Amino acid sequence: MLGRRGHIATWMVFIGAIVLVITAITTFASFQNDFNEKARALQESYYEFSNDFYYVHEVFPLIVSQSAKKSSKGMFLAEFKKEIKKRAVDMDGISDLSGNFFGKMREGDYKISDEGSGVYEITMTGVFVKPLRGLNKIYSSFDLCVRFNEEGLISQCL
Amino acid sequence: MSMKSRGQIDQLVSSIVVLILLVILMGLFVMLSSSFGVVNKVLSSGESSNVFNFDADAVGSRVLGDLFLTDYVTLKDKDGKDTTLSVRDAIVEMNEKRLAGEDYMAYSQVLENLFKKSYSCDDKNSLAIVNRYSADYSKLKGRTEIMVGQYWRYVDYPEEPIEKDGLSSVDLDFLENRAHIEGRASSELITQGYNGRHYTTLIRVGDYENIFIIIGKEVSC
């Protein structure tokens, strides 16, 4: 009798293993397999965010430079602001940039300080990019600043 | 043989049988579970992930394209008066003139000169304005209206230089990066590429499906 009890316990190990295997297989079968889709959505959000972030940093000095070159010398700052606004409106129309960059340029929401010797510094604070991709949002806020004169861009601010 | 030792032999035999069955069961489990997609994905996650390789320098090429499209050119209208147009509108108008059989070379020349003067970075950057004929998105068959840049033949699109004023057939692998592109903009970015020298951007101009500009920006510019 003692031996048979031993057999039952040993066979219970096997039966327990079958139960575990069936449970695991059922879990696998019913698992929502969308890791790649979720990862892809995050990658796309990150891609758009990076794209917009670098776009703003790349385009700001170029717009400043081109606007400075196109502004007539007599009324330089007034012409410069008009050129900035014009370019911002046009670029906003064709670009798919998220955030408030072109809006700030269009509304003149920036500060220009005279550094002397014909050198100016343009500073734009609180610029943000926030691309939306489904429920994913990545947000970044930063300031932009470059130095320029009537000939164009001089450098980034120190 | 005593009862005790016989019981021990029985237990040993049944333990061995159970162990063998357990090994078989484990084998079956591994085989069954590996046939499920989720396990396959985990096992081969390196191959199945489709990562966007973001390159910050490629943005510069798009910026160059957008700046060029929003720049202004002055042209003579029918009455000989100066009229100022955005480059984007000038490209569209140039196309309309071409389709109407009118002379559009003045437009072509002005656009070419503007690019050379303000955007070519001492002839390092390149530009092509292409009218696409093919409805097939995987190919850009078209007529090149403007081509600027002596390094054009090295730009990704096309592998071979487009013959000016001739038909061209260009294979474009531009569906690769389309997932991040959605029609928020009136000028649509189609694709970007890099060939070790130029970052190239292909942009559809305006609402006209068949007009594209291809901007190649050299890394050093």
Contacts between the chains, C-beta under 8 A, distances in Angstrom:
chain1	res1	chain2	res2	distance
A	2	B	7	6.1
A	3	B	6	7.4
A	3	B	7	3.0
A	3	B	8	7.6
A	3	B	10	5.1
A	3	B	11	6.0
A	6	B	7	7.1
A	6	B	10	7.8
A	6	B	11	4.5
A	6	B	14	7.9
A	7	B	10	6.7
A	7	B	11	6.5
A	7	B	14	4.8
A	10	B	11	6.9
A	10	B	14	5.3
A	10	B	15	5.3
A	10	B	18	5.0
A	11	B	14	7.0
A	11	B	18	6.3
A	13	B	18	6.0
A	13	B	22	7.2
A	14	B	18	4.9
A	14	B	21	5.4
A	14	B	22	6.2
A	14	B	25	7.5
A	17	B	22	5.7
A	17	B	25	5.6
A	18	B	25	6.6
A	21	B	25	6.1
A	21	B	28	7.4
A	21	B	29	4.8
A	24	B	29	7.0
A	24	B	33	6.9
A	25	B	29	7.2
A	25	B	32	5.6
A	25	B	33	6.5
A	25	B	36	8.0
A	28	B	33	5.7
A	28	B	36	4.5
A	28	B	38	6.1
A	28	B	39	6.5
A	29	B	36	6.4
A	31	B	36	7.8
A	31	B	38	5.0
A	33	B	37	5.1
A	33	B	38	4.5
A	33	B	41	6.6
A	35	B	38	7.8
A	35	B	41	6.3
A	36	B	41	6.7
A	36	B	48	6.1
A	36	B	49	6.6
A	36	B	50	7.5
A	39	B	49	6.4
A	40	B	50	6.3
A	40	B	179	7.6
A	43	B	50	7.9
A	43	B	51	6.2
A	43	B	52	5.2
A	44	B	52	6.9
A	44	B	179	5.8
A	44	B	180	5.4
A	46	B	52	7.7
A	46	B	54	7.4
A	47	B	52	4.4
A	47	B	54	5.5
A	47	B	180	5.0
A	48	B	180	5.6
A	50	B	54	4.8
A	50	B	56	7.1
A	51	B	54	7.2
A	51	B	59	6.1
A	51	B	180	7.2
A	54	B	56	4.6
A	54	B	59	4.2
A	55	B	59	5.2
A	55	B	62	7.0
A	55	B	63	6.2
A	58	B	59	5.5
A	58	B	60	5.3
A	58	B	63	4.6
A	59	B	63	4.8
A	59	B	66	7.3
A	59	B	67	7.2
A	62	B	63	6.5
A	62	B	67	6.0
A	63	B	67	7.6
A	66	B	67	7.0
A	66	B	71	7.7
A	66	B	118	7.5
A	87	B	70	6.3
A	90	B	70	3.8
A	90	B	86	6.2
A	91	B	66	5.7
A	91	B	67	7.4
A	91	B	70	5.0
A	93	B	70	7.7
A	93	B	186	6.1
A	94	B	66	5.9
A	94	B	69	5.8
A	94	B	70	6.3
A	94	B	88	6.7
A	94	B	185	5.6
A	94	B	186	5.6
A	94	B	187	4.0
A	95	B	66	5.4
A	95	B	185	5.9
A	95	B	187	7.9
A	96	B	181	7.9
A	96	B	182	7.4
A	96	B	184	4.2
A	96	B	185	3.9
A	96	B	189	7.2
